[in-house]
């Protein structure tokens, strides 16, 4: 039994034990091989243009948020979907985007955690590419938040070097618009990390963080917020933060994720709806998924 089949079986089993918790166990997606780890319309800084209001499209003009276009070579090196040439890779992320949007909208959810059982399974790159794909929907704005505070990596995927990050907002009061950047995709904004913090779970559970999450989730009705969280089994960060998201996307990696670690991660997240499972670095598309 391959790990995708096992993931479906296990999620459905956990769902039955929990009394049919909504949102768990209905699909899994497969993604071609990728490298391992490697908008908010921003608070008051983005304004739809007159032409976009007339057409219904969401065209955003940024006044304070840094606009940074990743060089083409960085996009290729980091295997961003915006530089993908293989039709299978593009199609895989479009399928993932559509399924995530359908599940989130069906339940009125806005905040999605992206995590994995262990390190090196590709959850950060999956979060980045999912955010890029979601932002290509003209009716959708996306905020990608780096909450892997021990190992902040989201900004590296874009070749961006932040001078301030999320913890500077929490600890020093730096305004969010001064931290955010948009990576050359109009409806996507990134809230990066900067320094590594060993006591990250305490930060994630702090009143200031909880208040910030509520602000990010509810300020704009057409925005999805993606949180790149640490692996579930590496520390207590993901479990600590899980109550503040609406659902989670679990990333597993072909040849890396074990059945035991996958089952343990599901047990830890038993009170969090799982919108689906991404099988990362699969050599070929699997029939039925």
KOLMAR-90415 format. One record per atom (N, C-alpha, C, O): x, z, y; residue in one letter. Coordinates in pm, whole numbers, padded with zeros to 5 digits, always signed. Layout:
<pts>
XZYA
...
</pts>
This chain:
<pts>
+00085+00000-00120X
+00000+00000+00000X
+00089+00000+00124X
+00171+00090+00141X
+00072-00101+00214X
+00155-00103+00334X
+00103-00002+00436X
-00006+00053+00421X
+00184+00020+00540X
+00152+00129+00632X
+00028+00101+00716X
-00038+00195+00761X
-00005-00027+00740X
-00127-00057+00814X
-00249-00019+00732X
-00342+00044+00782X
-00248-00057+00601X
-00359-00020+00515X
-00372+00131+00508X
-00482+00186+00511X
-00258+00197+00498X
-00260+00342+00491X
-00311+00402+00621X
-00383+00502+00619X
-00275+00340+00736X
-00320+00393+00865X
-00471+00387+00876X
-00533+00482+00922X
-00530+00276+00834X
-00675+00264+00839X
-00740+00368+00748X
-00836+00434+00786X
-00685+00381+00626X
-00742+00476+00531X
-00734+00617+00585X
-00830+00693+00578X
-00618+00652+00640X
-00598+00789+00687X
-00684+00819+00809X
-00743+00927+00818X
-00693+00725+00904X
-00774+00751+01023X
-00920+00767+00984X
-00988+00855+01035X
-00968+00682+00894X
-01106+00694+00851X
-01128+00825+00777X
-01234+00887+00791X
-01028+00867+00698X
-01041+00994+00629X
-01047+01110+00725X
-01128+01201+00707X
-00962+01108+00827X
-00966+01214+00927X
-01097+01212+01002X
-01151+01318+01036X
-01150+01092+01029X
-01278+01080+01099X
-01389+01144+01018X
-01473+01215+01074X
-01390+01121+00885X
-01494+01177+00802X
-01487+01329+00800X
-01589+01398+00806X
-01363+01381+00792X
-01348+01526+00791X
-01395+01588+00921X
-01447+01699+00923X
-01376+01514+01031X
-01412+01567+01163X
-01557+01542+01197X
-01603+01577+01306X
-01631+01481+01105X
-01772+01457+01133X
-01797+01330+01207X
-01897+01318+01278X
-01706+01231+01193X
-01732+01101+01256X
-01701+01098+01402X
-01781+01046+01481X
-01588+01152+01442X
-01548+01151+01583X
-01544+01009+01635X
-01482+00923+01572X
-01609+00980+01750X
-01616+00843+01798X
-01479+00789+01834X
-01396+00862+01888X
-01457+00662+01804X
-01336+00595+01850X
-01224+00594+01750X
-01120+00534+01777X
-01238+00658+01634X
-01127+00664+01540X
-01142+00562+01427X
-01249+00547+01369X
-01032+00494+01398X
-01020+00424+01273X
-01087+00292+01257X
-01119+00254+01144X
-01113+00217+01363X
-01184+00093+01345X
-01094-00029+01337X
-01139-00133+01289X
-00969-00021+01382X
-00884-00139+01373X
-00738-00100+01384X
-00703+00009+01430X
-00657-00190+01341X
-00513-00178+01363X
-00463-00315+01405X
-00516-00417+01360X
-00362-00318+01489X
-00305-00445+01534X
-00161-00453+01489X
-00094-00351+01473X
-00114-00574+01467X
+00027-00593+01432X
+00096-00670+01543X
+00038-00760+01604X
+00222-00634+01569X
+00300-00695+01676X
+00429-00748+01614X
+00489-00678+01532X
+00474-00869+01651X
+00598-00923+01597X
+00717-00835+01632X
+00705-00745+01715X
+00833-00859+01569X
+00948-00772+01590X
+00987-00762+01737X
+00993-00862+01807X
+01013-00639+01783X
+01058-00615+01920X
+01171-00514+01914X
+01190-00446+01813X
+01243-00505+02023X
+01350-00405+02027X
+01290-00267+02028X
+01182-00249+02084X
+01354-00166+01969X
+01305-00030+01979X
+01317+00018+02122X
+01346-00060+02213X
+01295+00150+02142X
+01279+00203+02276X
+01376+00141+02375X
+01473+00205+02334X
+01399+00109+02419X
+01498+00070+02516X
+01506+00168+02632X
+01586+00148+02724X
-00401+00028+03906X
-00298+00042+03965X
-00364+00116+04045X
-00398+00128+04162X
-00372+00175+03909X
-00372+00235+04041X
-00352+00125+04140X
-00245+00066+04154X
-00465+00098+04211X
-00437+00042+04341X
-00383+00165+04409X
-00456+00263+04424X
-00256+00167+04450X
-00193+00292+04485X
-00267+00367+04594X
-00326+00306+04683X
-00265+00497+04585X
-00348+00585+04665X
-00348+00546+04812X
-00260+00587+04888X
-00444+00468+04850X
-00458+00430+04989X
-00364+00320+05034X
-00359+00290+05153X
-00289+00257+04941X
-00190+00160+04985X
-00224+00017+04946X
-00156-00075+04990X
-00328-00002+04865X
-00363-00137+04823X
-00500-00175+04875X
-00594-00096+04864X
-00513-00295+04930X
-00639-00337+04989X
-00674-00477+04940X
-00593-00568+04953X
-00796-00497+04882X
-00834-00632+04841X
-00841-00725+04961X
-00887-00687+05068X
-00794-00848+04942X
-00798-00945+05050X
-00939-00996+05073X
-01026-00978+04987X
-00965-01060+05188X
-01097-01114+05218X
-01138-01218+05115X
-01253-01220+05072X
-01044-01306+05075X
-01077-01409+04978X
-01110-01349+04843X
-01196-01401+04771X
-01043-01239+04807X
-01069-01179+04678X
-01206-01114+04678X
-01274-01113+04575X
-01249-01059+04792X
-01383-01000+04797X
-01488-01106+04776X
-01589-01084+04710X
-01464-01223+04834X
-01562-01330+04823X
-01571-01384+04682X
-01680-01419+04636X
-01457-01393+04612X
-01455-01451+04478X
-01479-01350+04368X
-01508-01387+04255X
-01466-01222+04402X
-01481-01118+04302X
-01351-01083+04233X
-01348-00985+04158X
-01245-01157+04254X
-01116-01126+04193X
-01051-01011+04267X
-01077-00989+04386X
-00965-00938+04195X
-00899-00823+04254X
-00759-00861+04300X
-00664-00852+04222X
-00746-00905+04425X
-00615-00937+04482X
-00572-00819+04568X
-00642-00780+04661X
-00457-00762+04537X
-00414-00638+04601X
-00296-00665+04695X
-00200-00734+04658X
-00306-00610+04816X
-00195-00617+04911X
-00134-00478+04922X
-00206-00382+04952X
-00004-00465+04899X
+00062-00335+04903X
+00130-00315+05037X
+00198-00404+05088X
+00112-00195+05094X
+00171-00167+05223X
+00287-00067+05215X
+00375-00069+05300X
+00287+00021+05113X
+00395+00118+05098X
+00463+00110+04962X
+00583+00136+04951X
+00388+00073+04861X
+00443+00067+04726X
+00552-00040+04718X
+00533-00152+04765X
+00664-00005+04657X
+00775-00098+04641X
+00733-00210+04546X
+00680-00184+04438X
+00757-00333+04586X
+00732-00448+04500X
+00866-00496+04446X
+00955-00534+04521X
+00878-00494+04314X
+01005-00527+04249X
+00979-00627+04137X
+00909-00595+04041X
+01033-00746+04149X
+01014-00848+04046X
+01132-00844+03951X
+01245-00875+03991X
+01111-00807+03825X
+01223-00802+03731X
+01286-00940+03713X
+01214-01039+03697X
+01417-00949+03716X
+01482-01078+03693X
+01444-01135+03557X
+01415-01060+03464X
+01444-01266+03547X
+01405-01331+03423X
+01491-01286+03306X
+01441-01267+03195X
+01620-01267+03330X
+01708-01227+03220X
+01675-01087+03171X
+01688-01058+03052X
+01633-00999+03264X
+01592-00863+03225X
+01465-00868+03142X
+01453-00799+03041X
+01370-00949+03185X
+01246-00962+03109X
+01272-01011+02967X
+01211-00962+02872X
+01363-01107+02954X
+01394-01157+02820X
+01470-01051+02738X
+01441-01031+02620X
+01565-00987+02801X
+01645-00887+02731X
+01559-00771+02684X
+01578-00720+02573X
+01464-00728+02768X
+01378-00615+02734X
+01255-00658+02653X
+01173-00576+02615X
+01245-00789+02628X
+01136-00845+02548X
+00999-00815+02607X
+00906-00775+02536X
+00988-00835+02738X
+00858-00820+02803X
+00770-00939+02768X
+00818-01051+02751X
+00641-00912+02757X
+00548-01018+02719X
+00541-01126+02826X
+00505-01240+02796X
+00575-01092+02950X
+00575-01191+03058X
+00683-01297+03041X
+00677-01402+03105X
+00783-01269+02956X
+00889-01367+02931X
+00882-01422+02789X
+00968-01500+02748X
+00779-01383+02714X
+00769-01426+02575X
+00742-01576+02566X
+00663-01630+02644X
+00806-01640+02473X
+00785-01782+02448X
+00712-01806+02316X
+00647-01909+02299X
+00724-01712+02224X
+00660-01729+02094X
+00509-01709+02108X
+00465-01604+02155X
+00429-01806+02069X
+00283-01793+02080X
+00229-01671+02006X
+00132-01610+02049X
+00293-01635+01893X
+00246-01521+01816X
+00257-01391+01891X
+00169-01305+01881X
+00364-01375+01968X
+00383-01252+02046X
+00279-01243+02157X
+00218-01138+02177X
+00257-01351+02228X
+00159-01353+02336X
+00020-01325+02281X
-00056-01246+02337X
-00013-01391+02169X
-00145-01374+02110X
-00166-01231+02061X
-00275-01176+02072X
-00060-01170+02006X
-00071-01033+01955X
-00106-00936+02066X
-00191-00848+02048X
-00040-00951+02182X
-00069-00858+02291X
-00203-00887+02357X
-00267-00795+02407X
-00246-01012+02358X
-00380-01041+02410X
-00486-00979+02320X
-00586-00925+02368X
-00465-00988+02190X
-00559-00927+02097X
-00561-00776+02114X
-00668-00714+02113X
-00443-00717+02128X
-00435-00573+02151X
-00507-00535+02280X
-00583-00438+02283X
-00484-00612+02386X
-00550-00586+02514X
-00702-00589+02500X
-00771-00499+02548X
-00752-00693+02435X
-00897-00708+02423X
-00959-00593+02346X
-01063-00540+02385X
-00895-00555+02236X
-00951-00446+02156X
-00945-00313+02230X
-01039-00234+02222X
-00836-00288+02300X
-00826-00165+02377X
-00932-00163+02487X
-01000-00061+02506X
-00948-00273+02560X
-01049-00278+02666X
-01189-00255+02610X
-01268-00181+02669X
-01219-00317+02499X
-01352-00301+02441X
-01379-00157+02402X
-01487-00104+02431X
-01284-00094+02338X
-01304+00044+02297X
-01311+00139+02415X
-01395+00230+02418X
-01225+00119+02514X
-01224+00208+02631X
-01353+00193+02710X
-01414+00293+02750X
-01396+00069+02734X
-01517+00047+02812X
-01641+00094+02739X
-01735+00143+02801X
-01644+00079+02608X
-01760+00120+02530X
-01787+00269+02543X
-01902+00313+02536X
-01682+00347+02562X
-01698+00492+02572X
-01682+00544+02715X
-01690+00665+02739X
-01659+00454+02810X
-01638+00498+02947X
-01507+00572+02967X
-01496+00658+03054X
-01407+00537+02885X
-01277+00604+02894X
-01186+00532+02991X
-01193+00410+03007X
-01100+00608+03058X
-01007+00551+03156X
-00861+00587+03131X
-00772+00520+03182X
-00836+00692+03055X
-00699+00741+03037X
-00658+00728+02892X
-00721+00787+02803X
-00552+00651+02867X
-00505+00623+02732X
-00361+00668+02716X
-00274+00628+02794X
-00335+00749+02615X
-00199+00787+02581X
-00142+00688+02480X
-00211+00649+02386X
-00018+00648+02499X
+00053+00564+02401X
+00166+00649+02345X
+00254+00694+02420X
+00165+00670+02215X
+00265+00755+02153X
+00296+00702+02013X
+00242+00600+01970X
+00383+00772+01943X
+00424+00733+01808X
+00457+00861+01731X
+00475+00967+01792X
+00464+00853+01599X
+00503+00973+01526X
+00644+01020+01560X
+00666+01139+01583X
+00740+00927+01562X
+00879+00965+01586X
+00948+00872+01683X
+00886+00778+01733X
+01076+00895+01711X
+01151+00809+01804X
+01186+00676+01740X
+01185+00661+01618X
+01217+00578+01825X
+01264+00450+01777X
+01157+00362+01716X
+01189+00267+01644X
+01030+00390+01744X
+00921+00312+01684X
+00857+00213+01782X
+00764+00141+01746X
+00908+00211+01906X
+00866+00108+02000X
+00748+00143+02088X
+00683+00053+02141X
+00717+00271+02104X
+00596+00306+02180X
+00612+00276+02329X
+00514+00240+02394X
+00732+00289+02386X
+00748+00261+02529X
+00732+00113+02558X
+00663+00075+02653X
+00795+00028+02478X
+00781-00115+02500X
+00637-00160+02476X
+00588-00249+02545X
+00571-00099+02378X
+00430-00131+02355X
+00346-00091+02476X
+00258-00167+02518X
+00372+00027+02533X
+00298+00071+02651X
+00321-00024+02768X
+00227-00060+02839X
+00447-00066+02788X
+00480-00157+02899X
+00410-00291+02880X
+00347-00341+02973X
+00420-00348+02761X
+00360-00480+02739X
+00208-00475+02738X
+00143-00570+02780X
+00151-00366+02689X
+00006-00351+02697X
-00038-00342+02843X
-00137-00403+02881X
+00035-00267+02924X
+00002-00257+03067X
+00011-00393+03135X
-00076-00428+03215X
+00115-00470+03104X
+00128-00603+03161X
+00012-00692+03120X
-00042-00767+03202X
-00028-00686+02994X
-00138-00768+02946X
-00270-00726+03008X
-00350-00811+03047X
-00293-00597+03018X
-00416-00548+03079X
-00427-00590+03225X
-00535-00624+03273X
-00314-00588+03296X
-00315-00623+03439X
-00345-00770+03463X
-00379-00808+03575X
-00332-00853+03360X
-00364-00994+03375X
-00514-01020+03372X
-00558-01131+03401X
-00592-00919+03337X
-00738-00927+03347X
-00775-00914+03495X
-00743-00813+03557X
-00842-01015+03551X
-00865-01018+03695X
-00959-00908+03741X
-00966-00880+03861X
-01031-00845+03649X
-01124-00738+03686X
-01066-00600+03663X
-01137-00500+03673X
-00938-00593+03632X
-00878-00468+03589X
-00753-00437+03669X
-00669-00523+03690X
-00742-00311+03715X
-00615-00264+03769X
-00561-00158+03673X
-00637-00091+03604X
-00430-00145+03671X
-00365-00061+03571X
-00258+00024+03637X
-00182-00023+03721X
-00254+00149+03597X
-00145+00240+03635X
-00074+00282+03508X
-00136+00335+03416X
+00056+00258+03502X
+00139+00300+03389X
+00223+00419+03433X
+00302+00409+03527X
+00205+00532+03366X
+00272+00657+03404X
+00372+00695+03296X
+00337+00703+03178X
+00495+00718+03335X
+00599+00761+03241X
+00596+00912+03229X
+00643+00984+03318X
+00539+00961+03118X
+00534+01105+03093X
+00628+01147+02980X
+00616+01259+02929X
+00719+01061+02942X
+00824+01101+02849X
+00933+01165+02933X
+01038+01105+02957X
+00907+01286+02977X
+00992+01349+03078X
+01130+01383+03025X
+01224+01397+03104X
+01144+01398+02895X
+01278+01424+02839X
+01364+01297+02839X
+01485+01303+02857X
+01298+01182+02819X
+01369+01055+02811X
+01290+00947+02885X
+01237+00856+02822X
+01283+00956+03019X
+01206+00854+03093X
+01270+00717+03082X
+01387+00700+03117X
+01193+00618+03031X
+01250+00486+03005X
+01169+00371+03061X
+01216+00257+03062X
+01048+00397+03108X
+00962+00286+03149X
+01029+00201+03255X
+01024+00078+03247X
+01093+00264+03354X
+01154+00186+03461X
+01265+00095+03410X
+01290-00011+03467X
+01333+00136+03302X
+01442+00055+03247X
+01391-00077+03191X
+01461-00178+03195X
+01268-00075+03140X
+01211-00199+03085X
+01199-00307+03191X
+01199-00426+03160X
+01188-00265+03318X
+01177-00361+03429X
+01309-00380+03502X
+01315-00459+03597X
+01415-00310+03460X
+01542-00319+03531X
+01537-00252+03667X
+01610-00291+03758X
+01451-00152+03683X
+01431-00085+03811X
+01500+00051+03809X
+01496+00122+03708X
+01564+00088+03920X
+01631+00218+03930X
+01562+00302+04038X
+01589+00283+04156X
+01473+00392+03999X
+01400+00471+04099X
+01489+00577+04163X
+01575+00636+04098X
+01469+00598+04291X
+01540+00705+04362X
+01460+00834+04359X
+01516+00942+04378X
+01331+00824+04336X
+01243+00939+04318X
+01150+00910+04202X
+01128+00794+04166X
+01096+01017+04142X
+01009+01000+04027X
+00896+01099+04028X
+00874+01171+04126X
+00824+01104+03917X
+00705+01188+03907X
+00735+01334+03937X
+00658+01399+04008X
+00844+01386+03885X
+00875+01527+03907X
+00908+01555+04053X
+00892+01668+04099X
+00955+01455+04127X
+00979+01475+04271X
+00846+01495+04345X
+00841+01567+04444X
+00741+01433+04296X
+00609+01457+04353X
+00562+01599+04321X
+00509+01668+04408X
+00581+01642+04197X
+00533+01773+04154X
+00614+01887+04216X
+00557+01989+04256X
+00745+01871+04224X
+00832+01980+04267X
+00867+01977+04416X
+00887+02081+04477X
+00873+01856+04473X
+00919+01844+04611X
+00812+01787+04704X
+00835+01773+04824X
+00696+01754+04651X
+00588+01705+04735X
+00608+01564+04787X
+00546+01526+04887X
+00692+01485+04722X
+00710+01346+04764X
+00579+01271+04744X
+00524+01275+04633X
+00526+01203+04845X
+00398+01133+04830X
+00404+01027+04720X
+00505+00959+04704X
+00296+01014+04645X
+00294+00917+04536X
+00325+00774+04581X
+00400+00705+04513X
+00269+00727+04695X
+00301+00590+04735X
+00450+00564+04756X
+00494+00449+04751X
+00528+00671+04780X
+00672+00655+04797X
+00746+00650+04662X
+00866+00624+04659X
+00674+00676+04553X
+00735+00676+04420X
+00696+00552+04341X
+00775+00501+04263X
+00574+00505+04362X
+00520+00395+04284X
+00594+00264+04309X
+00648+00241+04417X
+00596+00179+04206X
+00643+00042+04227X
+00556-00053+04146X
+00500-00015+04044X
+00547-00176+04194X
+00475-00280+04122X
+00577-00383+04073X
+00655-00435+04154X
+00577-00414+03943X
+00682-00500+03886X
+00648-00648+03888X
+00660-00716+03786X
+00607-00697+04003X
+00580-00839+04015X
+00451-00885+03950X
+00427-01005+03938X
+00366-00791+03909X
+00234-00821+03853X
+00131-00755+03942X
+00130-00633+03957X
+00046-00836+04002X
-00036-00791+04114X
-00118-00666+04086X
-00126-00578+04173X
-00179-00655+03970X
-00272-00545+03945X
-00211-00431+03863X
-00283-00346+03812X
-00079-00430+03852X
-00010-00323+03779X
+00080-00245+03873X
+00158-00302+03949X
+00068-00112+03866X
+00157-00023+03940X
+00214+00078+03841X
+00145+00122+03749X
+00340+00114+03862X
+00410+00205+03771X
+00447+00333+03845X
+00499+00330+03957X
+00419+00446+03782X
+00465+00576+03830X
+00580+00619+03740X
+00556+00668+03629X
+00704+00601+03784X
+00819+00621+03694X
+00863+00766+03686X
+00828+00849+03771X
+00940+00794+03584X
+01018+00917+03578X
+01155+00888+03637X
+01187+00774+03672X
+01236+00993+03647X
+01371+00972+03699X
+01472+01056+03621X
+01557+01001+03551X
+01463+01188+03632X
+01555+01276+03563X
+01495+01325+03431X
+01373+01323+03413X
+01581+01369+03341X
+01537+01428+03216X
+01514+01578+03235X
+01598+01647+03293X
+01399+01627+03185X
+01366+01768+03196X
+01346+01826+03057X
+01256+01781+02985X
+01428+01925+03016X
+01417+01980+02881X
+01289+02060+02859X
+01239+02067+02747X
+01235+02122+02965X
+01114+02203+02952X
+00992+02121+02995X
+00911+02165+03077X
+00980+02004+02937X
+00880+01909+02984X
+00738+01948+02948X
+00645+01916+03022X
+00717+02016+02835X
+00579+02051+02797X
+00519+02149+02896X
+00399+02145+02923X
+00602+02237+02952X
+00551+02330+03054X
+00509+02254+03180X
+00411+02291+03245X
+00583+02149+03213X
+00546+02067+03329X
+00414+01996+03303X
+00328+01989+03391X
+00397+01942+03182X
+00276+01867+03149X
+00152+01955+03148X
+00041+01906+03168X
+00170+02083+03126X
+00056+02175+03122X
+00035+02248+03254X
-00057+02330+03265X
+00117+02220+03354X
+00107+02293+03480X
-00019+02256+03558X
-00068+02144+03543X
-00071+02346+03640X
-00191+02316+03720X
-00173+02193+03809X
-00267+02116+03827X
-00053+02176+03866X
-00030+02060+03952X
-00040+01930+03874X
-00095+01831+03924X
+00011+01928+03752X
+00001+01808+03670X
-00143+01780+03631X
-00188+01666+03636X
-00215+01884+03591X
-00355+01866+03553X
-00435+01810+03670X
-00518+01721+03652X
-00411+01863+03789X
-00481+01812+03907X
-00445+01668+03936X
-00531+01588+03973X
-00317+01634+03920X
-00273+01497+03942X
-00340+01401+03844X
-00385+01293+03884X
-00348+01439+03719X
-00410+01353+03618X
-00556+01327+03651X
-00604+01214+03639X
-00627+01429+03693X
-00768+01411+03730X
-00781+01316+03849X
-00873+01234+03854X
-00689+01326+03943X
-00690+01236+04057X
-00665+01092+04013X
-00735+01000+04057X
-00567+01072+03927X
-00533+00938+03882X
-00646+00876+03801X
-00672+00756+03811X
-00714+00958+03720X
-00819+00908+03633X
-00945+00867+03709X
-01014+00773+03668X
-00975+00934+03817X
-01107+00918+03878X
-01108+00853+04016X
-01215+00830+04072X
-00992+00823+04071X
-00992+00771+04208X
-01050+00630+04217X
-01121+00599+04313X
-01020+00543+04119X
-01068+00406+04126X
-01145+00372+03998X
-01093+00391+03888X
-01268+00321+04011X
-01352+00299+03893X
-01307+00185+03804X
-01346+00179+03688X
-01225+00092+03856X
-01185-00023+03774X
-01042-00009+03723X
-00980-00108+03684X
-00990+00112+03724X
-00850+00132+03686X
-00838+00201+03551X
-00907+00299+03522X
-00750+00147+03468X
-00709+00215+03346X
-00574+00279+03368X
-00485+00220+03429X
-00558+00401+03319X
-00432+00472+03332X
-00370+00486+03194X
-00430+00544+03103X
-00250+00432+03178X
-00175+00442+03052X
-00063+00543+03070X
+00015+00535+03165X
-00057+00638+02978X
+00048+00740+02981X
+00143+00717+02864X
+00103+00724+02748X
+00269+00689+02895X
+00371+00679+02790X
+00417+00821+02758X
+00488+00883+02837X
+00376+00870+02641X
+00408+01007+02602X
+00522+01009+02501X
+00548+00909+02435X
+00591+01124+02489X
+00695+01136+02386X
+00635+01125+02247X
+00513+01140+02231X
+00717+01099+02146X
+00668+01098+02008X
+00601+01231+01972X
+00644+01337+02016X
+00498+01222+01891X
+00418+01340+01856X
+00502+01446+01785X
+00485+01565+01810X
+00591+01403+01697X
+00663+01498+01612X
+00797+01542+01670X
+00865+01626+01611X
+00836+01487+01783X
+00966+01520+01841X
+00963+01648+01923X
+01064+01718+01933X
+00850+01679+01982X
+00834+01798+02066X
+00684+01823+02079X
+00602+01750+02023X
+00648+01928+02153X
+00505+01959+02167X
+00441+01891+02288X
+00327+01921+02321X
+00514+01800+02355X
+00465+01738+02477X
+00334+01663+02456X
+00237+01685+02528X
+00332+01573+02356X
+00212+01491+02333X
+00093+01578+02298X
-00018+01553+02345X
+00115+01678+02215X
+00005+01768+02178X
-00042+01849+02298X
-00162+01874+02312X
+00049+01890+02383X
+00014+01965+02503X
-00070+01882+02599X
-00165+01932+02659X
-00035+01754+02612X
-00101+01669+02711X
-00227+01603+02656X
-00309+01555+02734X
-00244+01599+02526X
-00356+01527+02464X
-00494+01565+02520X
-00577+01476+02535X
-00522+01691+02553X
-00655+01724+02605X
-00689+01657+02738X
-00806+01654+02777X
-00589+01604+02809X
-00614+01547+02941X
-00633+01395+02939X
-00657+01334+03043X
-00622+01334+02821X
-00648+01190+02809X
-00779+01170+02734X
-00830+01261+02669X
-00833+01049+02744X
-00958+01018+02674X
-00934+00974+02531X
-01017+00998+02444X
-00822+00909+02506X
-00793+00855+02374X
-00644+00828+02362X
-00569+00841+02459X
-00602+00791+02241X
-00461+00762+02217X
-00446+00636+02134X
-00533+00602+02053X
-00335+00566+02157X
-00295+00452+02078X
-00167+00492+02005X
-00070+00534+02068X
-00167+00479+01873X
-00053+00524+01793X
+00030+00404+01748X
-00022+00312+01685X
+00158+00408+01780X
+00250+00298+01746X
+00335+00341+01626X
+00400+00445+01630X
+00334+00259+01522X
+00420+00282+01406X
+00509+00160+01389X
+00477+00051+01438X
+00620+00177+01321X
+00718+00068+01309X
+00746+00036+01163X
+00776+00123+01082X
+00735-00092+01133X
+00762-00140+00998X
+00903-00100+00955X
+01001-00128+01025X
+00913-00034+00839X
+01043+00004+00786X
+01101+00131+00846X
+01208+00175+00804X
+01034+00191+00943X
+01085+00313+01008X
+00988+00429+00988X
+01027+00536+00942X
+00861+00408+01022X
+00761+00514+01010X
+00732+00541+00862X
+00707+00449+00785X
+00736+00667+00825X
+00703+00705+00688X
+00558+00748+00679X
+00496+00784+00779X
+00504+00743+00559X
+00367+00788+00537X
+00350+00934+00579X
+00250+00970+00641X
+00449+01016+00545X
+00440+01158+00577X
+00434+01181+00728X
+00350+01258+00776X
+00521+01114+00804X
+00522+01134+00949X
+00394+01080+01013X
+00343+01139+01108X
+00343+00970+00960X
+00218+00914+01013X
+00102+01011+00991X
+00023+01035+01082X
+00093+01067+00871X
-00015+01160+00840X
-00004+01287+00924X
-00105+01339+00971X
+00118+01335+00944X
+00137+01454+01027X
+00095+01427+01171X
+00030+01511+01234X
+00132+01311+01225X
+00095+01276+01363X
-00057+01272+01378X
-00111+01319+01477X
-00125+01214+01279X
-00271+01210+01284X
-00332+01350+01282X
-00428+01377+01353X
-00276+01437+01202X
-00327+01574+01197X
-00308+01644+01331X
-00397+01717+01376X
-00194+01622+01394X
-00169+01684+01524X
-00266+01632+01630X
-00302+01705+01723X
-00307+01507+01616X
-00397+01445+01715X
-00542+01444+01668X
-00622+01363+01716X
-00578+01533+01576X
-00710+01527+01515X
-00823+01545+01615X
-00935+01502+01587X
-00798+01606+01730X
-00904+01626+01829X
-00902+01518+01938X
-00978+01526+02035X
-00814+01420+01924X
-00803+01311+02021X
-00850+01182+01957X
-00796+01143+01853X
-00949+01112+02015X
-00991+00984+01959X
-00875+00885+01954X
-00802+00871+02052X
-00859+00818+01842X
-00755+00717+01826X
-00821+00580+01838X
-00903+00543+01754X
-00785+00503+01941X
-00847+00371+01959X
-00794+00271+01858X
-00860+00171+01831X
-00676+00296+01802X
-00622+00203+01704X
-00476+00234+01675X
-00417+00325+01733X
-00421+00157+01584X
-00282+00170+01543X
-00212+00036+01562X
-00264-00067+01521X
-00095+00038+01621X
-00013-00082+01636X
+00100-00075+01535X
+00180+00019+01535X
+00107-00176+01448X
+00219-00190+01357X
+00324-00274+01427X
+00305-00395+01445X
+00432-00213+01465X
+00535-00277+01545X
+00643-00339+01454X
+00677-00284+01350X
+00695-00455+01498X
+00806-00522+01430X
+00768-00571+01291X
+00854-00580+01203X
+00642-00603+01271X
+00603-00662+01143X
+00655-00805+01135X
+00647-00877+01235X
+00707-00849+01021X
+00765-00983+01012X
+00661-01094+01019X
+00695-01208+01051X
+00536-01064+00990X
+00432-01167+00995X
+00298-01102+01016X
+00281-00983+00992X
+00204-01181+01063X
+00070-01132+01085X
+00005-01100+00951X
+00016-01178+00856X
-00062-00986+00941X
-00125-00945+00817X
-00272-00985+00819X
-00342-00959+00917X
-00318-01045+00713X
-00457-01089+00705X
-00550-00970+00722X
-00529-00863+00664X
-00653-00991+00804X
-00754-00887+00822X
-00730-00795+00937X
-00816-00711+00966X
-00613-00807+01006X
-00585-00716+01119X
-00549-00797+01241X
-00522-00741+01347X
</pts>
